[in-house]
Structure formats: structure tokens, C-alpha cells
Amino acid sequence: MKVGIIGLGLMGGSFALALKRIFKNSDESIDIIGLDHNVQHSIEALEFKIVDQITDDINDLLELDLIVLAIPVNAILKVIPELKGVSEHTTIVDFGSTKEKIVNAIPQEIRKNFIAAHPMTGTEKSGPTAADRKLYRGKVIVLCNTEENSQEHRYFVKDIFRELGMKIIKMNAKEHDRHAAFISHMPHAVSYALANSVLKQEQKRAILALAGGGFKDMSRIAKSTPNMWIDIFTQNKENLLDATECFQKELEQFQEYVKNDEWEKLQEWIERANRLHEIL
């Protein structure tokens, strides 16, 4: 199998390593070509044997079996028009965290080839050095609007994701973006807000000296790459505003209970929140 991966950071690098693991004990071989505008990423991807070769020309990927777009969502929109010349047997998958604008931008000529996917995984780390062959195992992969894909390409990617040990969920792109705002995009905004609220205090170092597991867990994703998240926030602006408004109302409710010494109501509020883990 010949695979092209555009973007050799955490997501693209981890996917390459996971594919290599699958083929390691197989009779078939795999050849992975990487493309990344960051020269250092390209050097490291070769050095750590994440990819087998590097190219700077997207035309070198157009006849491969699979092309994976593991780049920020705005970059995906820029790359899509350059893929119009792919072979009819080439499957394209994007790993963008938003889906509706990407789906709407796919040219009709390659719509059957193009699988809009969102792997619900990641870390706050970036670059090829962060690549982890186990990143995708046991995680959810959301496939959007697959009714617009041909059976050939749909079955091909499903087989790959199942081999990686992923759980496949199908969803409409618009619905995905609404849900992702609550489960992923808004939590990142909250983490950035938490970090900034501490950094604005005069004795921030003294405060952070007390930081335990809870604070570290909640603030960990505040280390995520700003450029990538600005792109996501831009593409999913309306859903993100709705999600943060809901969160803000809950925080205001908490403040009211504390201000008015309504401890029984606060306890009920906390108990309601506890029930979330009954469905997780």
C-alpha cells in the first residue's frame, strides 16, 4: 500500500507509525511518503522512520492508495483544490476537528473519494517527536456524510480504522460541529481561560506551587498550539459561542448558590453533574 501523509506532526506522525505497526507482521508492504512545509518536521520524520520518503510536491501523492490530511483546518481548505487530479482509486481522508466547512469545500469531482473524518484523540504535544503509534487505539473516529462517498473508498477507510482498533461513528457534518463544540472546542477555551486567570494574579508562582492533579488535568490542554486552535475556533464560531454561553450560565448559577449560602441547592447541582459519568 502506498500512502501520502500531508502534515507530519502529532496526528500525521502517529497515524504513520500505527500503519507501519499493522503492516509489520503482514505479507503486504507499506510505503509512506510525507509532505510538510516545516523543514524540521520533514527531517525528524525521516530520522525517526515515521515516513519512508519526503516530497515537497503534492502531485507526487495523487496516484497513491491513500492521502491523509493531518494539518490545521484552514490549511485543509487550501489544499483541497490541489487534489482535484487524484486517481479515481485514491482515497482521501482529512483529520480536521471541524467538518461542515470542509465538506462543503470538496469539489464534486473528488467527493466520492474524500472521507471527512475526525479522530477524537490527541495531546497537547506537537511535532514528529510527539508521534505515538498507540494514539488511535481504542479511540472514536467520526465519519461524516459518508453517503456521499463511493462504496470503494468508504469500505477502504473503515477497514483501516478497524485495524487500528478504533470505534467508528457516523454523523452529519453539521451535527458533528455542534457536538464537538461542547466536547472538545469549548473545553479548550475553558482551559485557556483557567490558565490566564491564574497568570493574571500577582502571586501566580505561589498559587502554582499548590497545583495538584486537578489543576494540572484541567490546564494541560492550555499548552495546545495556538494557531491550530484559532483555526478551529474560527471555523466553528457559532457553535463555540453557544457552548461557552451554556457553560457561562452554569458558572453563574454556581456563583449565585455560593453568594446566597444555598448549600443544599449547590449540592444538588453537583450531584446532577456527577451523573455525567453514568453515560460516559
N, C-alpha and C positions, 0 to 999 in steps of 0.2 A: 504494500500500500504506500502510495506517495502522498504526503501531507504538507501543506504550507501553513505556517502559523505567522500571522501578522500581529506583532506585539509579543515581546519575549520577557515580559515581567512576571509577576506572581501567577496570574491566571494562565497566560500562554505557556510559560515555562513549566508549570505544574501539569498542564494538560499534556505537553510533550513527554514529560517523564512518565506519566501514567500510561500513555500509549506504548511507550517503549517497554514498560513492565508487562503489559498484556502480550506483546509480541515476543518477549524474551524466550518463552518456552513454546513458541508456536513454530510450525513448519514454514509459515509465511514470514517475509521480511518487511521492515518498515523503513522508509527514508523520509526524514523530516527536514524541510527547508524553512529557515526562519527569515523574517524581514522585520527590521526595527530601525527607525530613524535615529535612535540613540546608539551611537557607535560603541560605547562601552557595554551596553546590553548585548550587542551582537558578539563582541569579543568574549564576554563572560559566558554566553550561551554555548559558544563553540568550546571554550575551555572546560566547562563542566559537562560537556557532552549531552546537553539538553537538545541540541539540534545537530544534524549531520553536515549541513552546509548553510551558508548565508547568501542572500541575494539582496540587491537594492532595487530590483526591477520587478514590479508586480506582475508583469507579463510572463515571468518565469513560473508563475503559480497557476496560470489559467487552464492548464491541461491536467492538473493533478486530480487525485481522487477526492481530496477534501481540502478546503480552505477554511481556517478558523480565524475570526476577527476578535482578538483579545486586546482591544485598545479602547480608550475612553469613548463614550457615546457620541460626542461631537465628531471625533475622528472617524468613527464608523460611517457617519453620514457623508463625510468627504470621500471615503474610499469606495463606497457602494457603486457610484457611476463608473469607476475604473474596472469593475468586474463584469461589465456587460458582455465581454467577449469570451466568457468561460465556456468550456466544453459542456454539452448538454448532460454529460455524465459526471460533471464536477459538482459535489455538494458543498454548499457554503453554509457556515454556522457563525452567528455572531453571539458574543457573550455579554452584550450590553445590559446594564442594570435598569434601563428603561426600554420600552418596546414599541409603543404606539407610533412615535415619530419615525423610528427605524423601519417598521413595517410599511408605513405609508410612503417611505422614500425608495423602496425597492422597485427598480424598473420591471415592467411586465415581462420583458424578455428573459429575466432570470428569476422570476417569482417562484417558479416550481422548484428551482434549485436551492432557494435561500430559506434556511431554517432559522427562525428567530428564537433564540434560547437565552435563558438566564440561569446560570448555576448559582444556587443560594449558598455560597460559600466564599471564603476569603479571609484575609487577616489584615492587620494594619501595616504589614511589611510590604515592600515593593522591590522590583528588580529581579533578575535571574537568580541572584543569590538567595532569594526568599522561596524559590520554587520547591514544592513538596509533592512527591508522587502520590501521596495519600490524601491530598487536599480534597479530591472529589468523592472519595469513597464514603458511602453512606449518606451522601447529601442529596438534596432535592434539585432537580433540573426542571425548569418550567419551559415548555414548548408552546409558543403562541401561534394561533391562526394556522395550524398545520393542515387544515382542509384546503389551503391554497398551495400546498406543496404536492409534488408528484409522489406516488407510492414508492418509487425507487429511492428517492432522497430521504423520505420520511422513515422508511424501514432501516436504511443505512445508518442514520444517526441514532436511532433507537437502539440498534444492536450495539453500537459503540458505547453509549451511555450505560446500558445494562452491563456490559463487560467491565466498565469502570466501577460498578457497584452503586450506581445512582438510582434514585427513585424518580420516575418520570411523572410529571403532572402537566396536563394540557389546560390552556387558559386563553381567553381572548386578550389581545394586547392591551386594550383599554382597561379591562378588569385587572390585569396584571399590574399596571402602573398605579392604579388606585390602592391595591393591596400592598405593593412594595413600598409605597409612601409611608404606610403605618409600620410595617415590619422591619424596614431597612433604612429608608431615607430619613424619616423623622428621628429615629434613634441616633443617627449620626449627628443631626442638628443638635439634639439634646446633649450629646457628649461634648460637642464643641462649646455649647453654652456653659456646661458644667466646668470645663477646663478654664474658660475665660472668666467665669465668676470667681474662681479661686485666684487666678493670676492677677486680678484687679485689687486684691486685698493687700494692705500694707505689709502684713506679716505672712505672706504666702509660703515662705520656706518653713516657718514654724507650723503652719497648717498642714503642709505636705509631709512634715515629719511624722504626723499621726496617721498618714494614709494607710489603710488596711486593704483587705481583699475587695470589699465592696466598692470603694472609690476607684481602685485600680481597674476593676472589671468594667465599671461604667465609663471611665475616662480613656480606656485603652484605645478605642476606635477614633479618639480625637487626634491620634497620630496619623490617620489616613491621609493620603495625598490630596492636598487642596485642589489642584487643577482637575483631577478626576471627579471630585465631588461637586465642584462648581458646575461642571458639565451636566451631571445628573440632576442637580437642583434646578438648573435652567430648563432642561427638557421635561421635568415633572413638576413644574412650578405650582400649578393649580392644586394638584393632589397633595403636594407637600404643605401648602398653606392650610388646606382643610385639616390635614393630620396634626399640624402643630397647633391649630386653633382648638382642636379637641383636647390635646394634651394640656394646653394652657388653661382650659376650663376646669380640668381635673385638678391642676395645681392650685387654682384659685379656690376651688372647693375645699381642698386641704387647708389652705390658709384661713379660710372662714371658720372651719371647725376648731383650729388651734386658737385663733384670736378670741373666739367666743367660749372657750373651755367646753366645747361639745365633744367630750371624750368618747361617749358611747357611740355617737354618730361616726366619729373618726374610726373607732374600732370596726364598725360595720363596713365602712369604706375600705379599710384594709382587708377585711375578710372577703369582700367582693373581689378584690384584686388577687387574693390567694387562689381563687377558683380558676384563674387563667391556666394554671399548671395542670388542672384536671383534663384539659383538652390539648395540651402540648404533647 
